[in-house]
Amino acid sequence: MGKQPALGVCYYPEHWPEALWAQDAAEMVAAGISYVRIAEFSWIKMEPEPGQYEFGWLDKAIDILGQAGLKVILCTPTATPPKWLLDQMPDMIAIDEEGRPRGYGSRRHYSFSHRGYRAACETITEILAKRYGTNPYVAAWQTDNEYGCHDTALSWCESARDHFRLWLAKRYGTIEALNEAWGTIFWSMSYRHFDEIELPNLTVTEANPSHNMDFRRFATDEIVSFDRAQTDILRRHSPYPISHNFMGDFNQFDARAVASHLDIAAWDSYPIGFLQNLQDKARRDPKLEADCYRVGDPDFQAFHHDLYRAMGRLWIIEQQPGPVNWAAYNPIPAEGAVRLWSWEAIAHDAELVSYFRWRQAPFAQEQMHAGLKYRNNDDAPGMAEAQQLAQDLSGLKLDATTQAPIALIHDYEADWMTELDGQSRDFYYLRLLLDVYRAIRENGGSVDVVGPDADFSGYQLICAPSLMTMSDALMDRLIASGAHILAGPRTGLKTDDFQLPPELTQSSLAEATGFTTQRVDALPAHLPQPLSYEGEEGAFSVWREAGQMSGLGQGQSHDGLPVLVHGNQASYLCGWPDAKTLRHILSDMMQKSGLTPIAMPPYLRVRARGKHLIFTHYGPEPVTIPEAFTGKVILGDRQMAQTDVTILEI
């Protein structure tokens, strides 16, 4: 049996009169909530003056919540340093890419590289850890809040520059090795020593891509060490698990590296806002946007559940409960959407779904962001849906989510390389991966989203779209798994130093797939290039590749370029196909891998969780679960309307 999912809520006792706390706690328990996250933005309340600590309010809040039967997730408050701390060390703020300070007045006003600020964070963390590390009402910790939010992962400040130079010296050893790796002979960019190196901003045109790439790697290492300083302190004083809340559609640092020393990989799920953000970036899908405007993209949050599930125990620490305030447009979710999103998370093995937030705030930047309650303390619509979910769960015993038969490789460094390499303004790494993920789900498949260092044994199909660097060692591990491999487009086209491979495509990849990329056709999304695949017409857009073919070609573009090339155990996808063609290709790849694709009705999705199949429906038209899915209905119905959830036990 899997771990029984729990419900939680984000709560801000410092926003409300103490007289409300006990009533709130009792109502949370009555609603089926068992976890409460608190204190991530309360440093000024804990330490109103330098060295003057006031924890009486927090002691009381934790005691009231705990005695009501709630488990507290306690946060370190380091995302919002107080003004007095900034006045003590004004150079702790981040500097943006244009050289402007990221000043006080909202949140995340600090640079990860400032060692004085780190020391202050370690002090407040240790005080919290000693005070609450064995408190019986505390069940878990969260470090900081949303690392990198508001474009704060990278800072172009003096602290970052100084530590970047030290990082480069450690990485390369000699300046000659750096010059070779970066190719600095180009444009006479060679350095004589590490102290000559500046940060890769404010250059006349784009900075050296290898320079930029190493700055991204450095930024990840700074965030890892910043977080590690807090987790080390917490572990010395507390036995409770530690989490951090990552975000969706976010690539500014490598979350796997941060999660490697955490117990729980939490993330913040806001499906409607993310639908708009992603639509604005590349290959807009007007029909999906119109059909799913009030429920969100049917695959976006699922993809991120699978992404973060591979990094640790999966928690959704902030689940959208109603309309939010931060997107370009903020519609009211469809009736049932909050429950739908929660079940989608649980289908992917979420242990906790925690709603942001308990009560709508009447002031400041997020006053238009919904909660489970309105400002006047009446229940908002999301409350009834959370209560219904609690009732759903009370009668079910779910299996754990086991390894899927299909793996999709996601790599932060590949994401950075596609961004820095450019070529087509419309190429967006996450969108390509999401298109492949979507095509698998439209064929009834379940997917694990894994990193390049994953254990690939047991998979039948491994997809590696746009995995820019493909080492011989990685290719050997993929081949050794016994799975069929679908690589490309834009895979194996760069070395780890961000240079072109000597043989144009990494050699073992070319040997396995029977295809070597020689030229790339980087196009705007609005100029699709016609193709034919198995008798059906389609198109490549944004990206396609031409090269030498020793394998077996399948399909072709209007000018004779192949759509797919097959080697013995691996295939290469030579471009970015339209949705219909990609769905057909993934159906073929699943069959080639010994899997049975099942064509799903529009917007219906399924995720296997042990012997349970959890179906979620996002589309506006009613659908019926295909007859190929057999089993006993234990929740819902085989006929499904928008936002319905059905579970089959097989």
N, C-alpha and C positions, 0 to 999 in steps of 0.2 A: 504494500500500500504506500502511496505517496504521502508526503506531509500535508495535513489538512490545511488548506489555504485560510488565511486570516484577513480581516479588514482593519484598516487603520485610518487615521485622520491627522492632518497637520493642525496644530493648535498654538495659539499665541496668548498665553495667560497675561503677559505684560500689556496686552491691548485692552484688557477688560477688567472691570471691578472685581475684586476678590470675592464679593458676594455671589458672583455668577459661577465661580469655578466648580463648586460642588454640584450645582444644578447641571452644568455642562457635562461633567463627568458621568453623572447618573444617566443623562439622556444619551450619551455616547454608548454606554453599556447596553441600554435598552434598544438601541439601533443595531446592535450586533457587532459593534466596534470593539477591538481588543488591544490595539496599539495606538499610541499617541506620540507624534514627533514634536519636540519643543526646542526652543532656545537658540536656533541657528543664527538669529539676527539680534541677539540681546547683550552684546558685550558692554554697551554703555550702561545697561541696567545692572550687570554684574560688577562692573568696575567704574562707577561714575566719576571718580577722580583717580589719578595715577596712584596705584598701590592701595587704594581704599576699596575693599571688597564688600559687597552687599548681596548675600545669598539667602537671606531670610525669605524673600518672596519665592525663590526657586525651591527652597526646601519645602515650603508650604504647598506650592503647586504640585510637586512630585508626590508629596504625601497624600494630597487630596485625590489625585488621579490614581495612584497606586491602591489606596484603600477602597476605591470604587471598583477595583478589579481590573484596571487598565495597566498595560505594560508600556513603559516610557522608553522612547528612543531619544537619547540626549545628544545634542549636537555641540561641537566646538564652535564658537561664535566668530571665527576668524575671517568670514566673508565681509564683515562690516566693522572694521576697526573704528574706534571713536575718534572724534575730532582732536581731542587732546593728544592722542598718540601721533597723529599726523603733524601736529604742531611741534612735537618733540623731534621728529625726523621727517622733514618735508620731502626729502628725496626718496621716501619709500613708495611714492605713487608711481604708477606705470606711465610710460610715454607711448603715444600711438605712432603708427608708421609715418605720419606726417610731422612728427616732432612735437606734438601738442600734449600737454599733461592731461591725464585722466583724473580729474580732481574730485574733491569731496562734494557730497550733496546727494548721492544715491547709494551705491554699494560697489563692492569689489574694487575699491580704490587702493590697490597695492600691487607691487611687483613681486613675483615669486623669487626674484634673485636678490632682494634686499635682505642681507643677513641680520640687520637690526630688527626688521619686522619679524623675521622668522623667530628670533630670540623672544620677542614679545608674545608671539603665538605659542611658543613652547611653554612659556610661563603660565599663561591663562589655561592652557590645556592640562598642565600638571596640577594646577590648583583644582580644576574640575575633576580630574581623574582621582586625586586623593580624597576629595570630598564625597564623590558619588560612585567611585569605582566598585564598591561592593554593596551599594544600596539595593535592597531586595526588590524595589519597584522599578529599577532601571533594567532593561532587557537587552539594549544594544546601544551602540554609538554611531554617530555620523560625523565625519570630518568635514569642516568647512561647509560650503554649499555651492554646487554647480561650478566646479573649476572651469575657468575659461569663458563663462557666460559674459555676454556683452563684449566679445572680442578682447578678452583680458589674458588669454594664455600667453601671448607674445607681448613683450615690452621692449621698446627701443630706448631704454634708459642706460645710464652709466653703469649701474650695478650689473645689468644684463651684459653689457659690452665687456666689462672686466672679467666676469665669470665665463663668458663665452670664449675669451682668449685662453683662459686656463683649461677649459674643456677641450678646445682644439689641440692645445699642446699635449694633453694627455692622450687624445685620440690618435694623433699622427706622430708624435715623438719628435719629428724634425720638420722645419718649415719646408724643406725640399719635398718631403713626402706629401705635405698638404698641397703644395703647388702642382705636383704631379696628379694628385687625385682630383683637384678642382680644374685642371687644365688652364692655369692662370697665364700661360704664355699667350693665350688668346687676348687680344686687345691690350697687351702689355700690363696685365693685372698682377704680375708676380710680386710676392712679398719677400722681404729680407729677414723678418722676424715676426713672431706672433703679435707683438704689440703694435704692429702696423695695421692689423685687421680691425675694421670697423663693422658695425652691424649692417645687414643688407637692405638698407632703406635710404631714401633721399639721394639715390643715384640718378644720373641723367636719363638713362633708360633702365631696362630691367637689370637687376643684379645677376651675377653668375648663379645659375640654378644650383650648382653644387654647394655654393656658399649659403643660399637660401635653404637648401635641404638640410644641411648641417645645423642651421639655426633652428629649424623645426625639431630636429632630434635633440638638440640642447634644451629647448623649451620643455619637451617631454621630461627629460632627465631632471630639470629644475622642479617640475610639478611633482614628480615621483619622490624626490628627496624632501620637498616641502611636506607632502602628505606622510611620508615615512617617519619624519620627525614626530608627528602627532601620534601616529599609530604605535610607535615604539613606546611612547610615554603611556598611552592608554593600556597597552598590554602589560606594562610593569605593575600597574595598579588595579587592573580590572580583568575579570575572566569573560566579560561579555563580548559578543561578536561586534565587528567594526564594519561599517559601510561608508560609501560615498555615493552621492546622487549624480550620475552622469546625465547627459541630455541626448535628444534626438537630432539627427541631421547635423552632427557636429564632428569636425575633423581637426581641430586645432592642436590636439595632442593625442598621444597613443593611450587610449583608455585601458588597453590590456596591460600595459606596463604599470599603470597606477593600481589596477585591480589585483595585480599579482601578489600584493601583500595585504589585501583586504579579505574579509570573509564573505561579504555580501556585495554584489554588483547591483546597486539600485539605479533606477533611472526615472525621469520625469516625463510622463506621457500626456501629451496635449494634442489629440488627433486632428481637431478641426484647424487649429493654427498651423500645424505642420503641413496639412493638405495645401493650404494657400502658399506657404513658403516654398514648397517643393515645386508646385506648378509654375512659380515665377522663375525657376532656375534653368530649365531646359526641357525640350520636347513636351510642351504643354499638352494635356489631354482634356479638351473642353468637355467631352461627354462624361468622363469620370468625375470631373470637378462639379458638373451640374447634378449628376445622379447621387453623388456622395457628399454634397456640400455640408450637410448637417450631421454626417456620421464619420467623415474622414476617409482617407485612403484605406481600402480594405487590407493592404499589405504593409503599410508603413510601420504601424506599431508592432505588428507581428514580427517583422524583420528585426526590429530593435529588441524585442523580447528574446529572440533567438541569438542575437548578437551578444547581449549582456549575460544571458543564461550560460554561455560558454566561458564566462569570466568568473563565475562564482554563484552563490545562491542568489536567485533572482527575486528582487523586491521592486514593486512599483511604488515609490515613496511619495510621488505626486501624481495622482490621476485626476484628469479634468472632470469636474463635477457639474459643469454648466458653461455658460458663456464666459470667455476670458477677456482680458483687456489689452493684450500686447500684439495681436496680429493686425494685419492691414484691415481686416473686417472680422467681426466677432459675433457670428450668428448664434442663436439659441440651438442647442443640439436637438436632434430628433428625439421624440419620446422613445425611451428604451435604450438610447445610445450609451448612457453611463453604465448600465448593466452589461450591454454588449461589450464595451471596451474592457470591463472588468473580467468578463468571462474569456475574452481573447487572451488576456494576460495569464489567467489560470490555466488555459489550454496549453500554454507554453511553460508551465511549471512554476509560475510565480507563487511564492510562499505568502506574500503579503501584497494586498492592493490597498493603498492609503490615499485618501482623497485630500486634495488641496482646495479648500480648507474647511474648517468647521463652520465659521461664520464670516460672512462678507465684512470686510473692514470699511469703516465710514470715512477714512482719511487717507491721505498720501497717494503714492503712485499706483497702487493696485486696488483702489476703492471700487472699480467697476468689474473686478474679478469675482466671479460667483463663488459661493461656498455651499455646504450642505444646508446652511441656514441663511436666511436673509438678515440684513442689518437689524431688523426689528425683532429678531429671534423666532419668527415663523419658519417652518420648514420650507426649503426650496425644493423644486422637483427632484433634484438629485438624491435627496434624502430617501424618498420612497423607493427609488431604484436600488440604493445601497441596502435598504432593509429587505427588499425582495431578494437580492443576491444572498444576504445572510440566511434567509429562509431556504433558498435553493441549496446552499451548501450544508445546511443542518441535516439534510436527509441523504447526503451522498458520501460515499467513500471512494475517492479517486485514486487510481494508480499513479505512480510517478511517471514523468515523461522520460522515455528511454531514447537511446540514440536513434536518430532518423536514418533512413537508407541513403539519403543524399546530403552531401556537404557542399556549402558555398563558401569559398575562401574570400574573406574580407581582410584587407591589409591597409593600415593607416599610412604606411610609407608609400604604397601605391597610390593612395588618394592624393598625397602631397605631390607626388611626381606628376600625375596627370594634370594637376592644377598648375604647377610651376612650368611644365613643359608646354602647356597651352595647345597650340595648333588649331583647335576649333574652340571658339568662345562658348559654344553650346555643349561641349563635352563636360558632363558632370558625373563623377565617379559613382557616387551613391545612387544616382538615378539609373545608371547602367546595372548595378548590382540589384537594385530593386526590381528592374524589368525582368532580370533572370529569375529572381526569387518569385515574382508574380507569375511568370510562365509555369514554373514548377507547381505552384499552388493551384493554378487554373487547370492543371492536369491531375489534381487530387493528391499531390505529393506533400510530404512533410520534410522539412529542411533543417539542418544545423548550420548556423553561421559561425565559422571558425577562423582562426588565424593561421598563418603559414607554418607555425610551430606545432600545430595540433597533431594528435595521434590519428592517422587516417585509416587505421585498420577497422574493418567492419563495414565501411561504406561501399556501396555499389556504383555510385555515380558521384564524381567530384567536379564541381564547376569552378573555374578560375578565370573569370572575366577581368581584363585589365590588370593582371598581376604583373606590374611593370618589370620587376626583377624576378627571375626564375633561375635560381642557382641549380647546378648539377645535383647537389645534395638534396634539395627539395624535390626535384624531378624524380630522383631515385626513390625517395620515400613515397611519392605518389604512385609510381609504377609498382613498388613493392606492396602497396595496399591491395592490389588486385582489382581495384575499381576501374571503371572506364572514366577517362578524363576528358572534359570539355574545356579547352583553353581559349583565350582570345575573346574579343579583339583586344589589341594593345597589350599583349602579354609577352614577357621575355624581351622587351625592346630596349631595356636600359640595364646598365651595371649598377652595383651598389653605390658607386661613386657618381652616379648620374651621367654616365657616358654611354655612347653606343657600343654594343658588344662587337668584338672583332669580326664575327660572322653574321652581323646584322640582327639575327635572332639568336637567343641563347641556344647553344648547340644541341644539348640533349632534348630540349623542347622541340626543336626543328626535326630532330631524328624521330621522336615519338609521334609527332603529328603529321609528318611528311610535308611541312610547309615552312618556308623561310620568308619573312616579310622583307621586301625591298623598298617599297614606297608606301606612303600613307596618303589617303585622300580625305582631308579634313574639311568638312563642309558645314554650312549653316543648317540648322534643323529644318528650315522651311524649303530646302531644295533636296527632296528625297531622290535617290537613284534607283530606278526600277530593277527588280530581280524576279526570277522565277524559281520556285522551290517545290518539287514534287507536283508539278502541274498547277500550282497556285501562284498567283501574282502577288508580289509584295514590294518592299523597298528597303534599302539601307538609307539611313540618314545620320548626319553628324560625323560618322567615321566608317571607313572601309580601307582594306589593305590589298596591295598587289604584291606578288612575289613569285618565288620558284616553288613548284609543286612536284613532290615525288610520291605523295600519297594519292588517294582516290578522291576526286572532286565530286561534290554533290550540289546541284543547283548552280545558277549563274546569274551574275548581274547583266544588265543590258549590253555591256561591252565585253562580255566573256569572262569576267573575273569570277572565281568560284565563291559560293556562299559558305560552304563547309569543305574542309579537307580532312580525310580520315587516314590515320596510320593504324598500326596494329592494335594499340590499347588507348590511343588518344586521338581526339579530333580537335580541329582548330576552326573557330568561328571567325570569318574574315571581315566582319563589320558589325554594325549595330542595327539589327533588323527591326521592322515594325512589330507591333504586339502580336498580330495574328501569325506572322511567320515565326517569331520566336517561340510562340506557344507550340507550333507544329514541330519545330526543331527539338524543343525539350521533350515533347512526346516521343519523338524518335530516339532521343538519347536515353530516355528512361527504358524504352523497350530494348535497346541495345545493351543496357545494363542489367536486364533480367527483371525489370519492374513493370508493373501494369498501370499505365496511365488511365485515369478516368476523367472524361471531360466534365467539367463542373458548369452548372448554370451561371450566368453572369453574376458576379459579386458574391457568390456563395463560396465559403472557404471551410476547410477542415484541417484539424490538427490531431494526430494520434497522441493519446496520453495513456500508454500501456494498452489495456484492453478497451479503453474508452476512446471514442471518436467524438470530438467536440466540433460542432458545426456553428458557424457564425454567418449571418447574412446582412450585407451592407447595402444591397441594391433596392431601388424603389419598387420593383415589380415582384410579386410573390413567386417563389420557386419551390421545386420539389427535390428532395435529396435523391440522387440517382440510385436506381435499384441495385447497382453493383455494390453499394455499401449496405451490408446486412447487419442485423443485430437487434437487440431489444431497445426500444426507446425508453430511457429512464428520466429524461427531462425534455419538455417541449414536444414538438410534433414534426413529422416528416414534411408537412406542408409549412413553409416558412415565409413570413412577411419581413419587411425591413426591420432590423434590429433584433429579430428573433434569435434564440439560441436553442440548439437541440443537441442532446447527448445520446449516442448509441453505445450499448455495451456489447462487445463481440466476444 
